């Protein structure tokens, strides 16, 4: 089982590197979208916590 996880992790890393090398503009767009999603989620949690305290 551990060997399977290790192989899957290596495959994901190779895929990410391949994507970055072959299409850096698209990879940058995906990273930006990911960070915007994380930021939006953090703002939502902050608003929720503020509403609980108020």
SERO-4910 file (N, C-alpha, C, O; in steps of 0.05 Angstrom, whole numbers):
BEGIN
 pado doro    nc1    nc2    nc3   cac1   cac2   cac3    cc1    cc2    cc3    oc1    oc2    oc3
  Unk    A     16    -24      0      0      0      0     17     25      0     12     44    -15
  Unk    A     38     26     16     56     49     17     70     53     -9     74     76    -18
  Unk    A     77     31    -22     90     33    -48     72     45    -69     81     61    -86
  Unk    A     46     38    -68     27     50    -87     24     80    -82     22     95   -102
  Unk    A     23     88    -57     21    117    -52     45    132    -62     43    154    -72
  Unk    A     69    120    -58     94    132    -67     94    135    -97    102    156   -108
  Unk    A     85    115   -112     84    116   -141     64    137   -150     70    152   -169
  Unk    A     41    138   -137     21    157   -144     31    186   -140     27    204   -156
  Unk    A     45    190   -118     57    216   -112     77    224   -133     77    247   -143
  Unk    A     94    206   -141    114    211   -162    100    218   -188    109    236   -203
  Unk    A     78    204   -195     64    209   -219     52    237   -219     52    251   -239
  Unk    A     41    245   -196     29    272   -194     50    293   -197     46    313   -211
  Unk    A     73    289   -185     95    308   -187    105    310   -216    109    333   -226
  Unk    A    108    288   -229    117    288   -257     96    303   -274    103    318   -292
  Unk    A     70    298   -269     49    311   -285     49    341   -280     47    356   -300
  Unk    A     53    350   -255     54    378   -249     78    391   -263     75    413   -276
  Unk    A    101    379   -261    125    390   -275    121    391   -305    128    411   -317
  Unk    A    109    370   -317    104    369   -345     86    392   -353     90    406   -373
  Unk    A     64    397   -337     45    418   -343     59    445   -342     54    462   -359
  Unk    A     75    449   -321     89    475   -318    108    480   -341    110    502   -351
  Unk    A    123    459   -350    142    462   -371    129    467   -398    138    484   -414
  Unk    A    108    452   -404     95    454   -430     76    478   -433     72    488   -455
  Unk    A     65    487   -411     45    508   -412     47    526   -387     30    525   -369
  Unk    A     68    542   -385     72    558   -361     50    579   -356     44    585   -333
  Unk    A     39    590   -378     18    610   -375     -7    597   -362    -19    609   -344
  Unk    A    -14    574   -372    -38    560   -361    -33    552   -332    -51    554   -315
  Unk    A     -9    542   -326     -2    534   -299     -3    558   -280    -13    556   -257
  Unk    A      6    581   -289      4    606   -272    -25    613   -267    -32    622   -245
  Unk    A    -42    611   -288    -70    616   -284    -83    598   -263    -99    607   -247
  Unk    A    -76    572   -265    -87    553   -246    -78    559   -217    -94    556   -198
  Unk    A    -53    567   -214    -43    574   -187    -58    598   -177    -65    600   -153
  Unk    A    -62    618   -194    -76    642   -186   -104    636   -177   -114    646   -157
  Unk    A   -118    619   -193   -145    611   -186   -146    597   -159   -164    601   -142
  Unk    A   -126    580   -154   -124    565   -129   -121    584   -105   -134    581    -85
  Unk    A   -103    604   -108    -98    623    -86   -123    641    -82   -129    648    -59
  Unk    A   -136    648   -103   -161    664   -100   -182    648    -85   -197    659    -69
  Unk    A   -184    622    -91   -203    605    -76   -196    603    -47   -214    604    -30
  Unk    A   -171    600    -41   -162    598    -13   -168    625      2   -177    625     24
  Unk    A   -162    646    -12   -167    673      0   -197    677      5   -205    687     26
  Unk    A   -213    669    -14   -242    672    -11   -252    655     12   -270    664     28
  Unk    A   -242    631     15   -250    613     37   -242    625     63   -257    624     83
  Unk    A   -218    636     65   -209    648     90   -226    672     97   -232    676    121
  Unk    A   -233    688     78   -251    711     83   -278    702     93   -290    714    111
  Unk    A   -288    681     82   -314    670     90   -313    660    119   -331    664    134
  Unk    A   -291    646    126   -288    636    154   -286    660    173   -297    660    194
  Unk    A   -271    680    164   -268    704    181   -295    718    186   -301    727    208
  Unk    A   -311    720    164   -338    732    167   -355    716    185   -371    727    201
  Unk    A   -354    689    183   -369    672    200   -362    675    229   -380    677    246
  Unk    A   -336    675    235   -326    678    262   -335    706    274   -342    708    297
  Unk    A   -333    726    257   -341    753    266   -371    753    272   -380    766    292
  Unk    A   -387    739    256   -416    738    261   -422    723    287   -441    730    301
  Unk    A   -406    703    293   -410    688    318   -404    705    343   -418    704    363
  Unk    A   -383    721    341   -375    737    364   -394    761    368   -399    768    391
  Unk    A   -404    772    346   -421    796    349   -448    790    360   -465    808    363
***
